Amino acid sequence: MNRWGKLFTSKYLYFASVGLLAFAVDACKNESEAGPDLGTDYYPVAVKDFHIYDVVDSTWQENVGTARKYQLRERVEEAFTDAAGQQAYRIVRSKRANAAANWLDDSTIVVNPSQQTLLLTTQNRRTVELVFPVRSNRAWNLNAYNSLSDTITAETRRYAEVGAPFKINSNGKTYSYPTTVTTTADDTENKFYPTVYRRVFAKSVGLVYRVARRYNYGCPPGAPAGCAKVDGYIKSGYSRTEVLVESGRM
């Protein structure tokens, strides 16, 4: 190889080495800038998204339950900037008796997603549904932004089962999600007035299951004097469950 050929080869190898080094540095830089997973994709939201839930509302009186079944749809109607200058989405809730019936608009809610929280406003009451980053056993105040009696430091919601799979049945069908997080109530429960509050959010899907239950246990009519409670006897109460059965974009 002549002198010019050797010079060309040397320059080629030099610039190739520089290019590979720059690529490696850039890759390391991008990797270091990726940052932690906040968990905001447990509640993705975009205009025209919709979620349909099977709902069962039950009331109890003297250990007899009466159930009402219907479907609830939440559709993201529009995005806007709220009075505080924050990104917000207006969600319209509609109901129908069953899958063959027509939808009837029922109410409107507003969600404010950010890198720190997911806020939900229903009938002028704002609640903190999620906080980020999502961490196991992390707790927060559901009512930090409204006028209810909780103190600002009260911790009434908590994460559980972070990253866990979840499976639920509704009307003979099974719905499975590989990665979810559950929020539960930290309210005190006792043997007379058990309260259950639970929501499950699936990654890249959103809310997939919601249950609220409040039972008052007591004694049936004709019970002996001095009876305080008969195990499992529901004096009064209510429950509501919602199971996601369909989601997508209109």
NURO-122645 format. One record per atom (N, C-alpha, C, CB): x, y, z negated; chain. Coordinates in steps of 0.02 Angstrom, whole numbers. Each point is the difference from the previous one (the first is absolute). Glycine has a CB too. Example, Ala and Ser with C-alpha at 12.3 -4.5 7.8 and 13.67 -1.06 7.14 Angstrom:
BEGIN
     c1     c2     c3 chain
    660   -284   -390     A
    -45     59      0     A
     45     60      0     A
    -95    -59    -62     A
     77    112     98     A
     42     59     -3     A
    -39     55    -37     A
     59    -32    108     A
END
This chain:
BEGIN
     c1     c2     c3 chain
     43    -60      0     A
    -43     60      0     A
     45     62      0     A
    -94    -61    -62     A
     78    111    106     A
     41     60      3     A
    -15     46    -58     A
      5     -9    125     A
     32     64   -129     A
     -6     47    -56     A
    -69     30     -3     A
    122     25      8     A
   -152     -8     49     A
    -67     31     -1     A
    -53    -49    -23     A
     36     76     93     A
    -26   -139    -72     A
    -48    -51    -22     A
      2    -10    -76     A
     11    -56    111     A
     51     55   -138     A
      6     -8    -72     A
    -29     60    -38     A
    103    -69     18     A
    -92    129     11     A
    -27     60    -33     A
    -76     -1      0     A
    102     65     36     A
   -131    -85     20     A
    -74     -4      4     A
    -28    -50    -50     A
      6     32    122     A
     28    -90   -125     A
    -23    -52    -47     A
      5     23    -72     A
     36    -88     81     A
     18    123    -98     A
      9     25    -69     A
    -54     50    -17     A
    123    -18      9     A
   -138     65     37     A
    -52     50    -12     A
    -68    -33     -7     A
     67     86     63     A
    -79   -136    -21     A
    -65    -35     -4     A
    -10    -33    -68     A
      4    -19    124     A
     49    -16   -146     A
     -5    -33    -65     A
     -7     50    -56     A
     69    -94     44     A
    -36    151    -38     A
     -4     52    -52     A
    -71     27     -6     A
    120     30     21     A
   -149    -11     36     A
    -68     29     -2     A
    -52    -53    -19     A
     34     84     87     A
    -22   -146    -67     A
    -46    -53    -20     A
      2    -10    -75     A
     15    -56    111     A
     45     59   -140     A
      7     -8    -72     A
    -33     58    -37     A
    107    -62     17     A
    -97    123      9     A
    -32     58    -30     A
    -76     -6      2     A
     99     71     33     A
   -124    -94     24     A
    -72     -8      8     A
    -29    -51    -49     A
     11     31    119     A
     24    -87   -127     A
    -23    -51    -47     A
      2     26    -71     A
     41    -89     77     A
     12    127    -94     A
      5     28    -67     A
    -57     49    -13     A
    124    -13      4     A
   -139     56     45     A
    -54     48     -8     A
    -67    -35     -8     A
     64     83     69     A
    -73   -138    -30     A
    -63    -38     -7     A
     -7    -30    -69     A
      4    -25    123     A
     52     -2   -149     A
     -1    -31    -66     A
    -15     51    -54     A
     81    -86     39     A
    -49    145    -34     A
    -11     53    -49     A
    -73     23      2     A
    120     37     11     A
   -146    -28     51     A
    -69     22      7     A
    -49    -51    -28     A
     33     65    101     A
    -19   -130    -89     A
    -43    -52    -26     A
      0      0    -76     A
     22    -68    102     A
     38     76   -132     A
      4      2    -73     A
    -37     61    -27     A
    110    -59      4     A
   -105    115     31     A
    -33     61    -21     A
    -76     -9      0     A
     96     68     44     A
   -121    -98     12     A
    -72    -10      4     A
    -25    -48    -53     A
      6     21    122     A
     36    -73   -136     A
    -19    -48    -51     A
     -2     32    -69     A
     50    -91     68     A
     -3    135    -82     A
      2     32    -65     A
    -56     51     -8     A
    123    -17     -3     A
   -148     44     60     A
    -52     50     -4     A
    -71    -30      0     A
     78     78     58     A
    -83   -144    -51     A
    -66    -32      5     A
    -41     12    -62     A
     49    -86     75     A
    -18     83   -134     A
    -35     13    -63     A
    -44    -58    -21     A
      3    120     27     A
    -29   -117    -88     A
    -42    -54    -26     A
    -69     -1     31     A
     64      7   -107     A
    -97    -65    103     A
    -69     -7     24     A
    -46     28    -54     A
     29   -103     69     A
    -63    158    -53     A
    -44     32    -49     A
    -65    -39    -11     A
     49    110     33     A
    -70   -147     18     A
    -63    -36     -5     A
    -59     39     27     A
     46    -57    -98     A
    -34    112    134     A
    -56     39     26     A
    -40    -39     53     A
     67    104    -22     A
    -37   -156     51     A
    -37    -39     50     A
    -49    -49    -32     A
     98     11     76     A
   -106     -9   -142     A
    -55    -37    -31     A
    -67     36     13     A
     79    -44    -88     A
    -76    106    111     A
    -61     36     19     A
     14     41     63     A
    -39      4   -122     A
     44    -37    180     A
      9     37     62     A
    -65     36     19     A
     87    -82     39     A
    -82    141    -11     A
    -60     37     18     A
     13     39     64     A
    -35      8   -121     A
    -12    -12    168     A
      4     37     63     A
    -71     10     25     A
    114    -49     28     A
   -124    103     10     A
    -66     16     27     A
    -24    -58     43     A
     27    124     -2     A
    -91   -142     -5     A
    -35    -53     35     A
     11    -69    -31     A
     10     67    103     A
     31    -73   -155     A
      5    -63    -36     A
    -66    -17    -34     A
    124     19    -18     A
   -140    -83     13     A
    -61    -19    -37     A
     13    -64    -40     A
    -72     54     89     A
     34    -62   -143     A
      1    -60    -41     A
    -72    -18    -18     A
    115     29    -48     A
   -132    -93     55     A
    -67    -24    -16     A
      4    -50    -58     A
    -38     18    120     A
     -4     -8   -170     A
      1    -41    -60     A
    -67    -35    -11     A
     85     77    -51     A
    -82   -140     29     A
    -59    -33    -28     A
     -6     23    -72     A
     11   -101     78     A
    -70    125    -97     A
    -11     27    -67     A
    -54    -40    -36     A
     35    115     39     A
    -23   -129   -102     A
    -51    -30    -43     A
     -7     43    -63     A
     25   -117     45     A
    -83    148    -53     A
    -17     38    -61     A
    -46    -43    -43     A
     13    111     61     A
      6   -121   -124     A
    -41    -42    -44     A
    -15     37    -65     A
     51   -103     50     A
   -112     96    -74     A
    -19     25    -65     A
    -23    -58    -43     A
    -33    113     49     A
     45   -107   -115     A
    -16    -54    -46     A
    -44     26    -57     A
    109    -57     28     A
   -159     17    -45     A
    -44     16    -56     A
    -21    -66    -32     A
    -41    107     55     A
     56   -114   -120     A
    -16    -62    -37     A
     25    -62     38     A
   -101     57    -50     A
    164    -53     71     A
     36    -56     32     A
    -28    -20     68     A
     26    -39   -114     A
    -65     82    144     A
    -26    -13     68     A
     29     52     47     A
   -107    -50    -46     A
    140     26     98     A
     31     46     48     A
    -41      8     63     A
    110    -33    -45     A
   -111     94     71     A
    -34     15     63     A
     51     31     47     A
   -111     18    -58     A
    121    -50    115     A
     53     21     47     A
    -30     33     62     A
     73    -93    -42     A
    -39    143     66     A
    -18     34     62     A
     61     -1     45     A
    -86     75    -57     A
     79   -103    118     A
     56     -6     46     A
    -10     46     60     A
     17   -119    -37     A
     38    148     59     A
     -1     43     60     A
     72      9     24     A
   -106     59    -39     A
    115    -21     92     A
     67     15     25     A
     13     75     -4     A
     -5    -99     77     A
     68    115    -91     A
     23     69     -5     A
     56     11     50     A
    -32      6   -123     A
     27     47    161     A
     54     17     47     A
     30     68    -19     A
    -57    -66     92     A
    123     69    -90     A
     35     63     -9     A
     38     16     65     A
     12    -19   -126     A
    -28     75    157     A
     34     19     61     A
     33     69     -9     A
    -83    -67     70     A
    144     73    -46     A
     37     63     -7     A
    -23     47     55     A
    101    -59    -51     A
   -138    111     31     A
    -32     44     48     A
     46     54     27     A
   -106    -22    -58     A
    147     52     14     A
     44     54     22     A
     57     11    -49     A
    -97     54     59     A
    150    -23    -33     A
     56     23    -42     A
     -4     76     -4     A
     73   -100     33     A
    -55    127    -91     A
     -1     73     -8     A
     48     20    -55     A
   -119      5     40     A
    130     59    -46     A
     41     28    -55     A
    -48     29    -52     A
     98     25     78     A
    -92    -49   -140     A
    -47     22    -52     A
     18     69    -27     A
    -20   -119    -30     A
    -18    143    -19     A
      9     68    -26     A
     68      9    -34     A
   -122      7    -16     A
    152    -62     -6     A
     66      3    -31     A
     56     -6     50     A
    -50    -48   -103     A
     32     43    167     A
     51     -6     52     A
     26    -71     10     A
     31    116    -25     A
    -67   -165     -2     A
     22    -70      4     A
    -36    -38     55     A
     25      3   -122     A
      9    -52    151     A
    -30    -43     50     A
    -58    -39    -32     A
    110     -9     63     A
   -167      7    -28     A
    -59    -35    -27     A
    -37    -34     57     A
     -9     83    -94     A
    -31   -133     76     A
    -41    -37     48     A
    -71     -6    -27     A
    102    -64     42     A
   -150     78      1     A
    -70     -8    -19     A
    -24    -68     23     A
    -21    125      7     A
     -6   -163    -54     A
    -23    -68     13     A
    -75     -4    -11     A
    113    -48    -34     A
   -149     24     84     A
    -72     -7     -4     A
    -17    -72    -19     A
    -18     91     86     A
    -23    -98   -138     A
    -24    -65    -21     A
    -70    -12     27     A
     71      6   -105     A
    -81    -65    134     A
    -65    -19     27     A
    -20    -68    -28     A
     22     65    106     A
    -88    -78   -108     A
    -26    -63    -25     A
    -45    -33     52     A
      8     44   -118     A
    -13   -110    113     A
    -50    -37     38     A
    -18    -63    -39     A
     44     46    111     A
   -104    -71   -100     A
    -24    -57    -39     A
     39    -64     17     A
   -113     53     -4     A
    132    -60     67     A
     37    -59     22     A
     34     16     66     A
    -80    -79    -59     A
    116     30     87     A
     39     11     61     A
    -43     15     61     A
     86    -74    -47     A
   -151     58     44     A
    -44     12     57     A
    -36     67     -4     A
    -16   -122      9     A
     21    157    -65     A
    -35     63    -10     A
     42     59     24     A
    -61    -50    -98     A
     29    108    105     A
     35     61     20     A
     32     33    -61     A
    -80     16     96     A
    135     20    -83     A
     34     36    -53     A
    -37     65    -15     A
    110    -50     34     A
   -115     67    -98     A
    -28     64    -22     A
     51     35    -44     A
   -119    -46      5     A
    138    107     15     A
     49     37    -40     A
    -26     12    -70     A
     44     56    104     A
      0    -66   -153     A
    -21      3    -70     A
     34     56    -39     A
    -20   -122      5     A
     85    130      3     A
     37     49    -40     A
     68     14     33     A
    -58    -38   -105     A
     93     86     77     A
     66     20     27     A
     50      3    -57     A
    -54     65     93     A
    115    -89    -80     A
     55      6    -48     A
     59     32     36     A
    -40   -102    -65     A
     87    126     26     A
     61     31     27     A
     60    -33    -32     A
    -59    110     20     A
    109   -128     20     A
     62    -27    -27     A
     57     46     18     A
    -44   -118      9     A
     91    126    -56     A
     61     39     10     A
     60    -46    -10     A
    -58    107    -40     A
     87   -133     94     A
     59    -42     -7     A
     64     43      0     A
    -61    -95     56     A
    108     77    -99     A
     64     35     -1     A
     54    -51    -18     A
    -54    110    -33     A
    116    -87     27     A
     55    -44    -19     A
     -1    -15    -75     A
     67     45     95     A
   -109    -10   -133     A
     -3     -9    -73     A
    -63    -35    -23     A
     69    102    -11     A
   -126    -85     41     A
    -65    -26    -23     A
    -48    -11     57     A
     18     58   -109     A
    -70    -96     95     A
    -59     -3     43     A
    -58     24    -42     A
     46    -98     70     A
    -75    156    -51     A
    -55     29    -37     A
    -65    -12     38     A
     76     88    -49     A
   -129   -102     11     A
    -66    -13     28     A
    -50     47    -32     A
     29   -121     22     A
    -68    157     19     A
    -52     45    -26     A
    -68    -26     20     A
     79     98      6     A
   -121   -112    -56     A
    -68    -24      9     A
    -47     42    -42     A
     41   -117     24     A
    -89    149      8     A
    -49     44    -35     A
     37     50    -45     A
    -85    -93      2     A
    135    126     27     A
     39     52    -33     A
     42    -24    -58     A
    -88     79     34     A
     95   -144    -41     A
     43    -28    -53     A
     62    -30     33     A
   -100    -23    -75     A
    158     48     57     A
     63    -24     30     A
     34    -49    -47     A
     13    108     63     A
      8   -165    -36     A
     35    -51    -39     A
     65    -19     34     A
   -110    -43    -43     A
    156     17      3     A
     65    -23     25     A
     -4    -75     10     A
     63     94    -60     A
    -70   -116    122     A
    -10    -71     15     A
     66    -38      1     A
   -101     30     65     A
    154      0    -38     A
     65    -32      3     A
     54     52    -15     A
    -42    -84     84     A
     98     61   -111     A
     59     42     -8     A
     59    -34     33     A
    -45     49   -110     A
     92    -10    134     A
     58    -27     36     A
     64     24    -33     A
    -66     -3    107     A
    119    -38   -105     A
      1    -67     29     A
    -39    -51    -41     A
    111     27     49     A
   -135    -78    -15     A
    -36    -54    -33     A
     50    -43    -38     A
    -90      0     89     A
     77     -8   -154     A
     44    -42    -42     A
    -43    -41    -48     A
     93     85      8     A
    -71   -145    -22     A
    -36    -44    -45     A
     -8     31    -69     A
     43    -98     64     A
   -104     96    -90     A
    -17     26    -67     A
      2     76     -5     A
     44   -105    -46     A
    -33    140    100     A
     -1     74     -4     A
    -72     23    -14     A
     98      8     81     A
   -105     39   -127     A
    -66     23    -21     A
     -7     75     13     A
     -6    -90    -87     A
    -57    113     93     A
    -14     71     11     A
    -70     17    -23     A
     79      0     98     A
    -96     64    -95     A
    -65     24    -21     A
    -46      7     61     A
     52     61    -98     A
   -104   -102    101     A
    -48      3     55     A
    -32     69      5     A
    -22   -122    -14     A
     10    154    -42     A
    -38     63     -2     A
     44     62    -11     A
    -96    -65    -43     A
    158     62     65     A
     46     56    -12     A
    -22     64     35     A
     91    -83    -10     A
   -133     78     62     A
    -20     59     39     A
    -74     16     -7     A
     91    -26     79     A
   -125      1   -130     A
    -70     18    -10     A
    -12     18    -73     A
    -34    -75     95     A
    -28     91   -111     A
    -17     28    -66     A
    -23    -52    -50     A
    -30    104     58     A
     38   -168    -44     A
    -19    -51    -48     A
     44      3    -62     A
    -41    -73     93     A
     21     38   -145     A
     30     11    -66     A
     70    -30     -8     A
   -114      1    -43     A
    139    -37     92     A
     68    -27     -6     A
     50     57    -10     A
    -31    -98     72     A
     81     86   -114     A
     54     49     -5     A
     45     -7     61     A
     -4     -3   -126     A
     43     54    140     A
     42      0     60     A
     51    -56     -2     A
    -16    123      9     A
     34   -146    -69     A
     50    -53     -7     A
    -30    -69     -7     A
     75     83    -52     A
   -142    -88     53     A
    -32    -66     -6     A
     19    -45     58     A
    -96     52    -62     A
    106   -116     49     A
     17    -48     51     A
    -57    -50      5     A
    125     14    -20     A
   -168     -5     70     A
    -61    -39      6     A
     -1    -47     60     A
    -58     92    -56     A
    110    -90     98     A
      6    -46     55     A
     72    -27      2     A
    -89     62     66     A
     95   -124    -42     A
     65    -32     -1     A
      6    -47     60     A
      4      7   -126     A
     58    -12    153     A
     14    -47     53     A
     12    -70    -28     A
     50     93     69     A
    -75   -143    -32     A
     12    -70    -17     A
     10    -39     65     A
    -68     10   -107     A
    103    -65    103     A
      8    -45     57     A
     25     37     62     A
    -91    -72    -46     A
    143    111     39     A
     29     37     56     A
     32    -47     50     A
     19     99    -75     A
    -39    -93    138     A
     29    -42     53     A
    -28    -70      3     A
    100     67    -12     A
   -152    -82    -26     A
    -27    -68     -3     A
    -49    -14     56     A
     15      2   -124     A
    -21    -66    146     A
    -52    -18     48     A
    -68      2    -34     A
     81    -72     65     A
   -133     79    -25     A
    -68      4    -28     A
    -48    -34     48     A
     26    108    -60     A
    -74   -145     31     A
    -50    -36     39     A
    -68     10    -32     A
     85    -86     38     A
   -136     99      3     A
    -68     12    -26     A
    -51    -30     49     A
     38    106    -59     A
    -93   -130     32     A
    -54    -28     41     A
    -61     45      1     A
     42   -115    -26     A
    -77    117     82     A
    -62     38      5     A
    -43    -31     55     A
     56    106    -41     A
   -117   -126     23     A
    -47    -29     48     A
     30    -58     40     A
    -54    112      8     A
     89   -155    -43     A
     27    -60     31     A
     65      9     38     A
   -114    -36      8     A
    141     96     -6     A
     64     13     34     A
     54     18    -51     A
    -63     39    103     A
    125    -58    -86     A
     57     14    -43     A
     44     53     33     A
     -4   -117    -48     A
     23    166     10     A
     42     54     24     A
     65     -1    -40     A
   -101     71     35     A
    158    -74      1     A
     65     -6    -32     A
     46     57     20     A
    -14   -125     -3     A
     55    147    -45     A
     47     55     12     A
     67    -19    -33     A
    -94     87      5     A
    150    -83     32     A
     64    -23    -27     A
     31     46    -51     A
     17    -55    107     A
    -30    121   -102     A
     33     48    -45     A
    -51     50    -25     A
    109    -14     61     A
   -122     14   -127     A
    -50     44    -29     A
     25     29    -66     A
    -91    -66     56     A
     54    115    -80     A
     10     27    -68     A
    -68      9    -32     A
    109     58     34     A
   -113    -72    -99     A
    -63      5    -36     A
      4     57    -51     A
    -20   -123     15     A
    -34    162    -20     A
     -5     50    -53     A
    -54    -23    -49     A
     39     94     78     A
    -25    -85   -142     A
    -47    -21    -52     A
    -11     56    -50     A
     36   -119     14     A
    -90    114    -52     A
    -15     50    -51     A
     38    -18    -64     A
   -113     22     50     A
    138     30    -83     A
     32     -9    -65     A
    -49     14    -57     A
    110     30     51     A
   -174    -22    -34     A
    -50     13    -52     A
     -4    -59    -48     A
    -66     72     80     A
     54    -57   -143     A
     -4    -52    -50     A
    -63    -42     10     A
     63     72    -80     A
    -55   -138     78     A
    -57    -46      4     A
    -10    -33    -68     A
     21    -20    124     A
    -83      1   -138     A
    -13    -39    -60     A
    -52    -53     15     A
     28     99    -73     A
    -41   -142     25     A
    -43    -58     13     A
    -72     18     12     A
     77    -66    -70     A
    -98    126     50     A
    -69     20      9     A
    -12     38     65     A
    -11      5   -124     A
     61     35    145     A
     -9     43     59     A
     59     -8     48     A
    -66     82    -70     A
     72   -140    102     A
     56    -10     46     A
     -9     40     65     A
     17   -114    -48     A
     35    148     67     A
     -1     40     62     A
     56    -25     45     A
    -48    100    -61     A
     33   -109    124     A
     49    -21     49     A
      2     51     56     A
    -17   -122    -28     A
     77    145     45     A
      9     46     56     A
     62    -24     37     A
    -54    100    -61     A
     46   -115    125     A
     56    -28     38     A
     -7     19     73     A
     11    -96    -80     A
     46    116    109     A
      2     14     72     A
     63    -32     29     A
    -64    109    -15     A
     57   -136     75     A
     56    -32     33     A
     12     34     67     A
    -24   -111    -57     A
     85    133     68     A
     20     33     62     A
     50    -44     37     A
    -19    115    -51     A
      8   -126    116     A
     45    -40     41     A
     44     45     43     A
    -84    -94      1     A
    146     76      4     A
     47     40     40     A
    -22      2     73     A
     94    -31    -78     A
    -93     92    105     A
    -19     14     70     A
    -75     -9     13     A
    114    -36     34     A
   -154     25    -86     A
    -72     -9      8     A
    -38     51    -41     A
     17   -121     22     A
     -2    125    -87     A
    -36     45    -45     A
    -38    -40    -53     A
    -10     84     92     A
    -45    -56   -116     A
    -40    -32    -52     A
    -36    -61     28     A
    -15    111    -57     A
     27   -170     27     A
    -31    -61     25     A
    -48    -31    -51     A
    102    -20     68     A
    -98     40   -131     A
    -45    -28    -51     A
     -8     50    -56     A
     36   -117     29     A
    -99    123    -53     A
    -14     46    -55     A
    -54    -31    -44     A
     32    102     70     A
    -21   -102   -135     A
    -50    -26    -46     A
     -4     45    -61     A
     20   -118     40     A
    -81    132    -62     A
    -12     36    -62     A
    -55    -37    -37     A
     35    113     50     A
    -23   -128   -114     A
    -48    -39    -37     A
     -3     23    -73     A
     20    -98     76     A
    -80    106   -101     A
    -11     20    -69     A
    -57    -41    -29     A
     42    117     23     A
    -26   -162    -69     A
    -51    -42    -32     A
     -4     17    -74     A
     21    -92     84     A
    -82     93   -110     A
    -11      7    -71     A
    -27    -66    -26     A
    -23    125     10     A
     63   -160    -49     A
    -21    -65    -27     A
    -40     10    -65     A
    101    -55     51     A
   -149     12    -62     A
    -42      6    -60     A
    -38    -64    -13     A
    -10    121     20     A
    -47   -114    -51     A
    -41    -57    -20     A
    -66     -1     40     A
     51      3   -115     A
    -75    -62    132     A
    -63     -5     36     A
    -59     16    -45     A
     50    -85     76     A
   -108    101    -47     A
    -60     11    -41     A
    -15    -63    -42     A
    -46     80     88     A
     26    -69   -150     A
    -15    -56    -44     A
     59    -29    -35     A
    -93    -23     73     A
    153     53    -64     A
     60    -25    -34     A
     -8     10    -75     A
     71     26    101     A
    -37    -68   -141     A
     -4      6    -73     A
     22     69    -24     A
     21   -122    -10     A
    -49    145    -44     A
     20     64    -29     A
     74     -2    -17     A
   -116     18    -47     A
    149     37     60     A
     71      4    -13     A
     43    -21     59     A
    -26    -22   -117     A
     -4      1    172     A
     38    -19     60     A
     34     61     28     A
    -80    -95     25     A
    144     89    -13     A
     38     56     30     A
     10    -11     75     A
     57     19   -110     A
    -42    -81    129     A
     14    -13     70     A
     -3    -75     12     A
     72    103      9     A
   -100   -122     48     A
      3    -68     24     A
     48     -2     59     A
   -119    -26    -39     A
    170    -16     35     A
     51     -1     53     A
    -32     -9     69     A
     82    -48    -83     A
    -64     93    128     A
    -23     -5     69     A
    -69     28     13     A
     69    -98      7     A
   -104    121    -59     A
    -67     27     11     A
      5     75     15     A
    -51    -87    -78     A
     32    105    140     A
      5     70     22     A
    -64     36    -18     A
     79    -31     94     A
    -75     74   -143     A
    -59     39    -20     A
    -19     49     54     A
     33    -13   -121     A
     16     47    148     A
    -10     47     56     A
     68      9     34     A
    -98     59    -58     A
     96    -32    118     A
     63     12     34     A
     -8      8     74     A
     56    -64    -88     A
      0     74    121     A
     -1      8     73     A
     68    -24     27     A
    -82     97     -6     A
     83   -111     70     A
     63    -16     34     A
     -6     19     73     A
     23    -95    -80     A
     34    109    110     A
      2     18     71     A
     64    -28     29     A
    -69    105    -18     A
     64   -142     72     A
     59    -25     35     A
     -3     21     74     A
      8    -98    -80     A
     50    113    107     A
      7     18     70     A
     57    -40     30     A
    -46    117    -21     A
     34   -151     76     A
     50    -40     34     A
      7     23     72     A
    -25    -99    -75     A
     86    116     95     A
     11     21     69     A
    -10    -58     48     A
     81     88    -39     A
   -124    -79     89     A
    -13    -53     49     A
     19     20     71     A
    -92    -38    -73     A
    104    102     84     A
     20     23     67     A
     33     69     -5     A
    -94    -66     53     A
    145     77    -13     A
     32     65      3     A
     30     10     70     A
     25     -2   -125     A
    -13     65    142     A
     29     14     66     A
     -4     74     15     A
    -32   -113     39     A
     30    129     25     A
     -3     70     21     A
    -54      6     54     A
    123     19    -27     A
   -166     31     20     A
    -55      9     47     A
     25     28     66     A
    -78     20    -96     A
END
